[in-house]
Amino acid sequence: MNINDLTIFKTIYEEHIINKASKKLGYAKSNITARFHAIEEECNTNLFVRNYTGVTPTKNGEIFYGFVVTTLSKLDSLKQSFSNKRAKLLTSELLLKHLVMSSQLISIKSTKITCVKTSSINPELNKNYYSLVVRFKKLNRPDHVLKSVHELSTSFLCGNYVAI
């Protein structure tokens, strides 16, 4: 088993369909299937149950997914520390100004910032690893740990509209 196999497993797990995973990774479906079977053989267990709608992870598949996500995350962190790159932040458009300007929690100089719509945060996390994710809702992923919770002050302006 190699690192690429872990990425293949993670993608199959997240897509639930081998054909979708093969397209996302740019491999032939037969190659993905062969690697998937090799992983199961090496682990000596079934990680997925195939059905007419795709694949469903077994209990061992759930456990293996947690291992894979943690391993890939740690590997990316290690690579980043070797290359001395800036931290990678993923946040929503709505929070960016607050993070950089108002609260000064994030430095533009020391952080590579990716800003997406709030609804696009989860899909973006499936494509790339980020060392820091700032969002409105708690993130339930084994590769990220909640570090802190902050309150965000809001104001709503109300008034009457007068047409002239």
C-alpha positions as CSV (number, residue, x, y, z in Angstrom):
1,M,0.0,0.0,0.0
2,N,1.3,3.5,-0.8
3,I,0.2,7.1,-0.2
4,N,-1.7,7.2,-3.5
5,D,-3.8,4.2,-2.4
6,L,-4.8,6.2,0.7
7,T,-6.0,9.0,-1.6
8,I,-7.9,6.6,-3.7
9,F,-9.6,5.0,-0.7
10,K,-10.5,8.5,0.7
11,T,-12.0,9.6,-2.6
12,I,-14.1,6.4,-3.0
13,Y,-15.3,6.8,0.6
14,E,-16.3,10.4,0.0
15,E,-17.9,9.9,-3.5
16,H,-19.6,6.6,-2.6
17,I,-19.3,5.7,-6.3
18,I,-16.2,4.1,-7.8
19,N,-16.9,5.7,-11.2
20,K,-17.1,9.2,-9.7
21,A,-13.9,8.6,-7.8
22,S,-12.1,7.5,-10.9
23,K,-13.2,10.6,-12.8
24,K,-12.3,12.9,-9.9
25,L,-8.8,11.3,-9.7
26,G,-8.3,11.0,-13.4
27,Y,-7.7,7.3,-13.4
28,A,-9.5,4.5,-15.3
29,K,-12.2,2.8,-13.3
30,S,-10.4,-0.6,-13.7
31,N,-7.3,0.9,-12.0
32,I,-9.3,2.3,-9.1
33,T,-11.0,-1.0,-8.7
34,A,-7.7,-2.9,-8.7
35,R,-6.1,-0.6,-6.1
36,F,-9.3,-0.8,-4.0
37,H,-9.2,-4.6,-4.0
38,A,-5.4,-4.5,-3.2
39,I,-6.1,-2.3,-0.2
40,E,-8.8,-4.7,1.1
41,E,-6.5,-7.7,0.5
42,E,-3.6,-6.0,2.4
43,C,-5.9,-5.0,5.3
44,N,-7.4,-8.5,5.2
45,T,-11.0,-7.1,5.5
46,N,-13.8,-5.7,3.4
47,L,-13.8,-1.9,3.6
48,F,-16.9,-1.4,1.5
49,V,-20.1,-3.2,0.5
50,R,-21.0,-2.8,-3.1
51,N,-24.6,-2.3,-4.1
52,Y,-26.5,-1.0,-7.1
53,T,-26.2,2.6,-6.1
54,G,-22.4,2.5,-5.3
55,V,-20.5,1.5,-2.3
56,T,-21.2,1.7,1.5
57,P,-18.4,1.6,4.0
58,T,-18.3,-1.2,6.5
59,K,-17.4,-0.6,10.2
60,N,-13.8,-1.4,9.3
61,G,-14.1,1.0,6.4
62,E,-15.2,3.8,8.8
63,I,-12.2,3.1,11.0
64,F,-9.8,3.0,8.1
65,Y,-11.2,6.3,6.7
66,G,-10.4,8.0,10.0
67,F,-6.8,6.6,9.8
68,V,-6.5,7.7,6.1
69,V,-7.7,11.2,6.8
70,T,-5.4,11.6,9.8
71,T,-2.4,10.2,7.9
72,L,-2.9,12.3,4.8
73,S,-3.4,15.4,7.0
74,K,-0.2,14.7,9.0
75,L,1.7,14.1,5.8
76,D,0.6,17.4,4.3
77,S,1.5,19.2,7.5
78,L,5.0,17.6,7.5
79,K,5.5,18.5,3.8
80,Q,4.5,22.1,4.6
81,S,6.9,22.3,7.5
82,F,9.8,21.1,5.3
83,S,9.1,23.6,2.7
84,N,8.5,26.4,5.2
85,K,5.4,27.6,3.3
86,R,2.8,29.9,4.7
87,A,-0.2,28.4,6.6
88,K,-3.2,27.6,4.4
89,L,-6.5,29.2,5.5
90,L,-9.9,28.4,4.1
91,T,-12.7,30.8,5.0
92,S,-15.9,32.2,3.6
93,E,-16.3,35.5,1.9
94,L,-18.4,36.8,4.8
95,L,-15.7,36.1,7.4
96,L,-12.6,37.3,5.4
97,K,-12.9,41.0,6.2
98,H,-13.5,40.3,9.9
99,L,-10.5,37.9,10.1
100,V,-8.0,40.2,8.4
101,M,-9.2,43.8,9.1
102,S,-11.4,43.9,12.2
103,S,-10.0,41.2,14.4
104,Q,-6.5,41.0,12.9
105,L,-6.5,37.3,13.7
106,I,-4.9,36.5,10.4
107,S,-1.9,38.0,8.7
108,I,-2.0,38.3,4.9
109,K,1.8,38.1,4.8
110,S,2.1,34.8,6.7
111,T,-1.1,33.1,5.5
112,K,-2.2,31.8,2.1
113,I,-5.9,32.5,2.1
114,T,-8.5,30.8,0.0
115,C,-11.9,32.5,0.2
116,V,-15.0,30.7,-1.1
117,K,-18.8,31.0,-0.6
118,T,-20.0,29.5,2.7
119,S,-21.7,26.7,0.9
120,S,-18.5,25.8,-1.0
121,I,-16.3,25.2,2.1
122,N,-17.0,21.4,2.4
123,P,-16.4,20.7,-1.3
124,E,-13.2,22.7,-1.2
125,L,-12.0,20.7,1.8
126,N,-12.6,17.5,-0.1
127,K,-10.2,18.8,-2.9
128,N,-7.4,20.4,-0.8
129,Y,-5.9,20.3,2.6
130,Y,-6.0,23.5,4.8
131,S,-4.1,23.9,8.0
132,L,-6.8,26.3,9.2
133,V,-10.5,26.5,8.5
134,V,-12.6,29.4,9.8
135,R,-16.4,29.1,9.3
136,F,-19.7,29.8,11.0
137,K,-20.6,26.2,11.8
138,K,-18.5,23.5,13.6
139,L,-16.6,21.3,11.2
140,N,-17.1,17.6,11.9
141,R,-14.1,16.1,10.2
142,P,-11.5,13.8,11.7
143,D,-8.6,15.7,10.0
144,H,-9.5,19.1,11.7
145,V,-9.7,19.9,15.4
146,L,-11.7,22.8,16.9
147,K,-9.2,25.3,18.3
148,S,-11.4,28.1,19.4
149,V,-14.8,29.7,19.2
150,H,-15.2,33.5,18.8
151,E,-18.3,35.7,18.9
152,L,-18.9,37.9,15.9
153,S,-20.7,41.2,16.5
154,T,-23.5,42.0,14.1
155,S,-25.6,44.9,13.4
156,F,-28.8,45.2,11.4
157,L,-30.0,48.5,10.0
158,C,-33.8,49.0,9.9
159,G,-35.7,52.0,8.7
160,N,-38.5,53.3,6.5
161,Y,-38.1,53.7,2.8
162,V,-39.5,57.0,1.5
163,A,-39.9,57.4,-2.2
164,I,-39.5,60.9,-3.5
